[in-house]
């Protein structure tokens, strides 16, 4: 459940007021559990692997952060030089269109009715100059969270996804892979009709993109919602969702920042992701969340997470993955509250 807010001339998702009391209780409980977990550990920043990739965006979809809507190529060159010094060699552009926000971030004819900024083009040019590996996200939507997904919605989503990607392939020499922007999650119960519809969406979209751009690797980043005792259902759900889907890389959000998975649950959560990705023959990365919620709605509802928490997140996923991405370096290792400390302890130790 969400509503649309406007800050600085662009739109963002905000929690619907009716949903806040329940969600607030869940978030506060998870934050408390994580702090209790960390109190029982010996703090260490000797990490088994480093975060070497980050999501970037035209603007964050649910907070103000660091909007890049009007950046030129030189401003992107500065950011990418900084990211390189912090060990980051890969960026994932979250979305080139946001359907529900009615915004598009490149020179699009198909989405001409949306408010438009030219953000993708200077980002790609600067990334090529800095030799950053880029996974380019296309059509962003909330289809993966829809409670009433039907066949018509799936067909419309496939058409919109492919229309966007056909336009973005005009820049194919400037990016290395393709990111599937919509997210979803196992929600604690099996809904086989919904799973089959999402599988139909994934199979048709990814198969079509593989034909259009066989040289590009395909990446997605679903959420990690942990339900104790339902590990088998979790794995079977994802085996159904990704059956015969030509996906190359699965980079799940660790969901510690959004309170979908507590630190104490992470090891079991990632065993499940490892089993599912292995059964499907898909490479497994991790998307480390660098934030902690402080309020609901408004321009700045998140702080940077404590470095000790992020270090624990990295240690928990490291046995299972070959690379760590994060959401997201420019703001949460920058001018977010707590960002300077996180930057110096995790990215510039």
C-alpha positions as CSV (number, residue, x, y, z in Angstrom):
1,X,0.0,0.0,0.0
2,X,1.4,3.4,-1.0
3,X,0.6,6.9,-1.9
4,X,2.6,9.3,-4.2
5,X,4.4,12.3,-2.7
6,X,6.3,15.1,-4.5
7,X,9.6,16.5,-3.4
8,X,11.7,18.9,-5.4
9,X,9.6,18.5,-8.5
10,X,9.7,14.7,-8.7
11,X,7.5,11.9,-7.3
12,X,8.2,9.3,-4.7
13,X,6.4,6.4,-3.1
14,X,5.3,6.9,0.5
15,X,3.6,4.4,2.8
16,X,-0.2,4.7,2.9
17,X,-1.2,6.2,6.3
18,X,-3.4,3.2,7.1
19,X,-0.5,0.8,6.8
20,X,1.9,2.7,9.0
21,X,0.9,1.5,12.5
22,X,1.4,-2.2,11.7
23,X,4.5,-1.7,9.7
24,X,6.0,0.6,12.4
25,X,5.7,-2.2,14.9
26,X,7.4,-4.7,12.7
27,X,10.2,-2.3,11.9
28,X,10.8,-1.3,15.5
29,X,10.9,-5.0,16.5
30,X,13.5,-5.9,13.9
31,X,15.7,-2.9,14.7
32,X,15.6,-4.0,18.4
33,X,16.4,-7.6,17.4
34,X,19.3,-6.5,15.3
35,X,20.8,-4.4,18.0
36,X,20.5,-7.2,20.5
37,X,22.2,-9.5,18.1
38,X,25.1,-7.0,17.6
39,X,25.4,-6.6,21.4
40,X,26.2,-10.3,21.6
41,X,28.9,-10.2,19.0
42,X,32.5,-9.0,19.0
43,X,32.6,-6.1,16.6
44,X,34.9,-6.6,13.7
45,X,35.6,-4.9,10.4
46,X,37.8,-7.7,9.1
47,X,35.5,-8.5,6.2
48,X,35.7,-11.7,4.1
49,X,34.7,-9.7,1.0
50,X,34.0,-6.1,0.1
51,X,31.0,-4.4,-1.4
52,X,32.1,-3.9,-5.0
53,X,28.9,-2.7,-6.7
54,X,26.1,-0.3,-6.0
55,X,22.7,0.6,-7.3
56,X,22.3,4.1,-8.7
57,X,19.2,5.9,-9.9
58,X,17.7,9.1,-11.4
59,X,16.2,9.6,-7.9
60,X,15.4,7.2,-5.1
61,X,11.9,5.9,-5.5
62,X,10.9,6.4,-1.8
63,X,13.1,9.2,-0.4
64,X,14.9,12.2,-1.7
65,X,18.6,11.0,-1.3
66,X,20.8,12.2,-4.1
67,X,18.7,13.1,-7.2
68,X,20.7,12.9,-10.4
69,X,17.9,14.1,-12.8
70,X,19.8,17.2,-14.0
71,X,23.4,15.9,-13.7
72,X,25.8,16.3,-16.6
73,X,28.5,13.9,-17.6
74,X,31.1,15.7,-15.6
75,X,29.1,15.3,-12.4
76,X,28.8,11.6,-13.1
77,X,32.5,11.4,-13.7
78,X,33.2,12.8,-10.2
79,X,30.9,10.2,-8.6
80,X,32.3,7.3,-10.5
81,X,35.9,8.3,-9.6
82,X,34.9,8.4,-6.0
83,X,33.2,5.0,-6.2
84,X,36.3,3.5,-7.9
85,X,38.4,4.7,-4.9
86,X,35.9,2.9,-2.6
87,X,36.4,-0.4,-4.5
88,X,33.2,-0.2,-6.6
89,X,33.5,-1.4,-10.2
90,X,29.8,-2.2,-11.0
91,X,26.7,-0.1,-11.0
92,X,23.1,-1.1,-11.4
93,X,20.8,1.7,-12.7
94,X,17.5,0.9,-11.0
95,X,15.0,2.1,-13.6
96,X,14.8,4.2,-16.7
97,X,11.0,4.6,-16.4
98,X,8.8,4.5,-13.3
99,X,5.3,3.6,-14.4
100,X,3.4,4.6,-11.2
101,X,5.4,7.8,-10.8
102,X,4.7,8.7,-14.4
103,X,8.4,9.6,-15.0
104,X,10.9,8.6,-17.7
105,X,14.7,9.3,-17.5
106,X,15.8,9.1,-21.1
107,X,14.8,10.4,-24.5
108,X,11.8,8.1,-25.0
109,X,9.1,8.3,-27.7
110,X,7.0,5.4,-26.3
111,X,6.6,7.1,-22.9
112,X,6.2,10.6,-24.2
113,X,3.2,11.3,-22.0
114,X,5.4,10.9,-18.8
115,X,7.5,13.7,-17.4
116,X,10.9,13.4,-18.9
117,X,14.5,14.0,-17.8
118,X,17.6,13.1,-19.8
119,X,19.5,11.2,-17.0
120,X,20.4,7.9,-18.5
121,X,22.5,9.3,-21.4
122,X,25.1,11.3,-19.4
123,X,25.4,8.5,-16.8
124,X,26.2,5.9,-19.4
125,X,28.8,8.1,-21.1
126,X,30.6,8.8,-17.8
127,X,30.4,5.1,-16.8
128,X,32.1,4.1,-20.1
129,X,34.9,6.7,-19.5
130,X,35.5,5.4,-15.9
131,X,35.3,1.8,-17.1
132,X,32.4,1.0,-14.8
133,X,30.4,-2.1,-15.5
134,X,26.7,-1.1,-15.9
135,X,23.5,-3.1,-15.6
136,X,20.8,-0.9,-17.0
137,X,17.4,-1.1,-15.5
138,X,14.4,-0.5,-17.8
139,X,10.7,-0.2,-17.0
140,X,10.1,0.1,-13.3
141,X,6.7,-0.9,-11.8
142,X,5.2,-2.4,-8.7
143,X,3.8,-5.4,-10.7
144,X,5.7,-7.8,-8.4
145,X,3.9,-6.6,-5.3
146,X,0.4,-6.6,-6.9
147,X,-2.2,-8.5,-4.9
148,X,-4.6,-8.9,-7.8
149,X,-2.3,-9.8,-10.7
150,X,-4.3,-11.0,-13.7
151,X,-3.5,-12.1,-17.3
152,X,-4.2,-8.7,-18.7
153,X,-1.8,-7.0,-16.3
154,X,0.9,-9.5,-17.2
155,X,0.4,-8.9,-20.9
156,X,0.6,-5.2,-20.4
157,X,3.7,-5.5,-18.3
158,X,5.5,-7.6,-20.9
159,X,4.6,-5.1,-23.7
160,X,5.8,-2.1,-21.6
161,X,9.0,-3.8,-20.5
162,X,9.9,-4.7,-24.0
163,X,9.0,-1.3,-25.5
164,X,11.3,0.3,-23.0
165,X,14.2,-2.1,-23.6
166,X,14.0,-1.8,-27.4
167,X,14.5,2.0,-27.0
168,X,17.3,1.6,-24.5
169,X,19.2,-0.8,-26.8
170,X,20.0,2.2,-28.9
171,X,22.7,2.7,-26.2
172,X,23.7,-1.0,-26.1
173,X,27.4,-0.3,-26.6
174,X,27.5,1.7,-23.4
175,X,26.2,-0.9,-20.9
176,X,27.1,-4.5,-20.1
177,X,24.0,-6.1,-18.7
178,X,20.3,-5.5,-18.1
179,X,18.5,-5.2,-14.8
180,X,14.9,-6.3,-14.4
181,X,13.5,-3.4,-12.3
182,X,10.3,-4.8,-10.7
183,X,10.8,-6.5,-7.4
184,X,8.9,-9.3,-5.6
185,X,9.2,-11.6,-2.7
186,X,8.0,-14.9,-1.2
187,X,5.2,-13.6,1.2
188,X,4.9,-16.5,3.6
189,X,2.2,-18.4,1.7
190,X,2.0,-20.2,-1.6
191,X,-0.2,-18.6,-4.3
192,X,0.4,-20.8,-7.2
193,X,-1.8,-18.9,-9.7
194,X,0.2,-15.7,-8.9
195,X,3.5,-17.6,-9.1
196,X,2.5,-19.0,-12.6
197,X,1.6,-15.5,-13.8
198,X,4.9,-14.1,-12.6
199,X,6.8,-17.0,-14.2
200,X,5.0,-16.3,-17.5
201,X,6.1,-12.6,-17.3
202,X,9.7,-13.5,-16.5
203,X,10.0,-16.3,-19.1
204,X,8.5,-14.2,-21.9
205,X,10.4,-11.0,-21.0
206,X,13.8,-12.5,-20.4
207,X,13.6,-14.8,-23.4
208,X,12.7,-11.9,-25.6
209,X,15.6,-9.8,-24.2
210,X,18.0,-12.7,-24.7
211,X,17.1,-12.7,-28.4
212,X,17.3,-8.9,-28.7
213,X,20.6,-8.7,-26.8
214,X,22.3,-12.1,-26.5
215,X,25.5,-10.5,-25.4
216,X,24.0,-8.9,-22.2
217,X,23.8,-10.6,-18.8
218,X,20.5,-10.4,-17.1
219,X,20.1,-9.5,-13.4
220,X,17.2,-9.3,-10.9
221,X,17.1,-8.4,-7.2
222,X,14.1,-9.7,-5.3
223,X,13.5,-9.1,-1.6
224,X,14.3,-11.6,1.2
225,X,11.3,-12.1,3.4
226,X,12.1,-14.8,6.0
227,X,9.4,-16.9,7.6
228,X,10.7,-19.5,10.1
229,X,9.7,-23.0,9.3
230,X,8.8,-22.2,5.7
231,X,12.2,-22.6,4.1
232,X,11.0,-25.4,1.8
233,X,8.1,-23.3,0.6
234,X,10.4,-20.4,0.0
235,X,12.7,-22.5,-2.2
236,X,9.8,-24.2,-4.1
237,X,8.2,-20.8,-4.7
238,X,11.4,-19.4,-6.3
239,X,11.9,-22.6,-8.3
240,X,8.4,-22.0,-9.7
241,X,8.9,-18.3,-10.3
242,X,12.2,-18.8,-12.2
243,X,11.5,-22.1,-14.0
244,X,12.9,-21.9,-17.6
245,X,13.7,-18.2,-17.1
246,X,17.1,-17.4,-18.8
247,X,18.4,-15.3,-15.8
248,X,22.1,-15.0,-15.4
249,X,22.5,-13.4,-11.9
250,X,20.2,-13.4,-8.9
251,X,21.2,-10.6,-6.4
252,X,18.6,-10.7,-3.7
253,X,18.2,-7.7,-1.4
254,X,19.2,-8.9,2.1
255,X,16.2,-6.9,3.4
256,X,17.9,-6.1,6.7
257,X,17.3,-2.4,6.2
258,X,13.6,-2.8,5.3
259,X,13.1,-5.3,8.2
260,X,12.2,-8.3,6.1
261,X,15.0,-10.4,7.5
262,X,16.8,-10.0,10.9
263,X,20.5,-10.4,11.3
264,X,19.9,-13.6,13.3
265,X,17.9,-15.0,10.3
266,X,20.4,-14.1,7.6
267,X,22.5,-17.3,7.6
268,X,19.4,-19.6,7.1
269,X,17.9,-17.1,4.6
270,X,21.0,-17.3,2.4
271,X,21.3,-21.0,2.6
272,X,17.8,-21.0,1.0
273,X,18.9,-18.5,-1.7
274,X,22.0,-20.7,-2.3
275,X,19.9,-23.8,-2.7
276,X,17.4,-22.1,-5.1
277,X,20.1,-20.4,-7.2
278,X,22.1,-23.6,-7.4
279,X,19.2,-25.7,-8.5
280,X,18.4,-23.2,-11.2
281,X,22.1,-22.8,-12.4
282,X,22.0,-19.0,-11.7
283,X,25.0,-17.1,-10.2
284,X,24.2,-15.7,-6.7
285,X,25.2,-12.2,-5.6
286,X,23.9,-10.2,-2.7
287,X,22.4,-6.7,-2.4
288,X,23.4,-5.3,1.0
289,X,21.0,-2.7,2.4
290,X,22.9,0.2,3.9
291,X,20.0,2.0,5.5
292,X,17.8,1.9,8.6
293,X,14.3,3.4,8.7
294,X,13.7,6.3,11.1
295,X,10.2,7.4,10.1
296,X,7.5,6.8,7.5
297,X,7.0,9.2,4.7
298,X,8.7,12.5,4.1
299,X,11.9,13.4,2.3
300,X,14.4,11.6,4.5
301,X,12.8,8.6,6.2
302,X,16.1,6.6,6.4
303,X,19.5,6.9,8.1
304,X,22.7,5.2,7.1
305,X,23.0,1.9,9.0
306,X,25.6,1.4,11.7
307,X,28.8,0.1,10.2
308,X,28.7,-2.8,12.7
309,X,25.4,-3.9,11.2
310,X,26.6,-3.7,7.6
311,X,29.7,-5.6,8.5
312,X,27.6,-8.4,10.0
313,X,25.4,-8.4,6.9
314,X,28.5,-8.9,4.7
315,X,29.9,-11.7,6.9
316,X,26.5,-13.6,6.7
317,X,26.2,-13.6,2.9
318,X,29.9,-14.0,2.1
319,X,29.9,-17.9,2.2
320,X,27.2,-18.1,-0.4
321,X,27.9,-15.3,-3.0
322,X,30.5,-14.2,-5.4
323,X,29.9,-10.4,-5.3
324,X,28.2,-7.9,-3.0
325,X,26.2,-5.0,-4.3
326,X,24.5,-2.4,-2.1
327,X,21.6,0.0,-1.9
328,X,23.0,2.5,-2.3
329,X,26.4,4.1,-2.1
330,X,25.9,7.7,-3.3
331,X,23.5,8.7,-0.5
332,X,24.0,6.2,2.4
333,X,27.8,6.4,2.2
334,X,27.5,10.1,1.5
335,X,25.4,12.8,3.1
336,X,22.8,10.6,4.7
337,X,22.8,10.9,8.6
338,X,25.5,8.5,9.6
339,X,26.9,8.2,6.1
340,X,30.4,9.5,6.8
341,X,31.0,6.9,9.5
342,X,29.7,4.1,7.3
343,X,31.9,5.3,4.4
344,X,35.1,5.3,6.4
345,X,34.6,2.0,8.2
346,X,33.1,-0.1,5.4
347,X,34.3,1.5,2.1
348,X,37.5,3.3,3.0
349,X,38.8,1.3,6.0
